[in-house]
C-alpha cells in the first residue's frame, strides 16, 4: 500500500514541477518578463526542496519500483503497428 501512495505522490510531484517549468518558460519566452520567470523558477525549486524534506531518503526507489502486478502494456492487435 505504501508504495502505491508514494507512486501517486511522485507522479503528481513531477506534474507540478513540470507545470511550474512551463509557467517559467512562458514568462521567459512569451511574456519576456525576467521577474516572473525568476519567481516561477524559485517556486519550482521551493517545491523540490519541500518534497525532498518531506519524503524518506529512499522515496525515489520506492516510488519507481514496479510491483509484480504491473504488466507491460500490450499492443492493440487492431492497430496498424501490430500488423
Helices and strands as residue ranges (DSSP letters): H 2-25, I 26-30, H 34-54, H 59-64, G 80-82
